[in-house]
Amino acid sequence: MKNITIETGVGIFLVAGLLCFGYLSVKLGDVSLFGTKQYPVMAHFANVSGLKEGAIVEVAGVTVGKVSKIDLENYQARVELLLNPEIRLQEDSIASIRTQGIIGDKYIKIKTGGAEDFIPRGGEIIETESAIELEELVSKYIFEKE
């Protein structure tokens, strides 16, 4: 009788541990099991050097979404942003690729506009600013100085 209680306790402890491990894996892996309430918005950039899927999207320094997909379309990078449902962007908003710190990760910063109309779900941010490459600036400064 005593062996059954010890085995039951160990089994319950093991199941609880596996459930905790599964929960942490889903949360830390940023995986949504039951879909998401975020809505997609597209943006086209000439250069997305260093930007990765999962990068954050900020408005006024506040995280409002993430980059969900990056692919190539007509020799331009097409970036799909997933934004929180309470965020509504004006049609004349500007999306730019920025760097956190000197050598940090790339993220997308959105400057809101003043238009009365908003970008619909699945719409597109027309105004974009591509990533600035430090190597390009340095080489331009060094080699075009004559």
TAMO-V276139 format. One record per backbone hydrogen bond with DSSP energy under -0.5 kcal/mol. NH is the residue of the N-H (numbers start at 1). CO is the residue of the C=O. If there is no record, write none. Layout:
BEGIN
NH|CO / NH|CO
END
This chain:
BEGIN
5|1 / 6|2 / 7|3 / 8|4 / 9|5 / 10|6 / 11|7 / 12|8 / 13|9 / 14|10 / 15|11 / 16|12 / 17|13 / 18|14 / 19|15 / 20|16 / 21|17 / 22|18 / 23|19 / 24|20 / 25|21 / 26|22 / 27|23 / 28|24 / 29|25 / 30|27 / 31|26 / 33|31 / 35|32 / 39|83 / 41|81 / 42|123 / 43|79 / 44|125 / 45|77 / 51|48 / 54|67 / 55|52 / 57|65 / 58|108 / 59|62 / 60|110 / 62|59 / 64|57 / 65|57 / 66|82 / 67|55 / 68|66 / 68|80 / 69|80 / 71|78 / 73|76 / 76|73 / 77|45 / 78|71 / 79|43 / 79|77 / 80|69 / 81|41 / 81|79 / 82|66 / 83|39 / 83|81 / 84|64 / 87|84 / 88|86 / 91|117 / 93|90 / 94|111 / 95|127 / 96|109 / 97|129 / 98|96 / 98|107 / 100|105 / 101|99 / 104|100 / 106|50 / 107|98 / 108|56 / 109|96 / 109|107 / 110|58 / 111|94 / 111|109 / 112|110 / 119|89 / 122|40 / 123|120 / 125|42 / 126|91 / 126|124 / 127|93 / 128|126 / 129|95 / 131|47 / 133|131 / 134|132 / 137|133 / 138|134 / 139|135 / 140|136 / 141|137 / 142|138 / 143|139 / 144|140 / 145|142 / 146|144
END
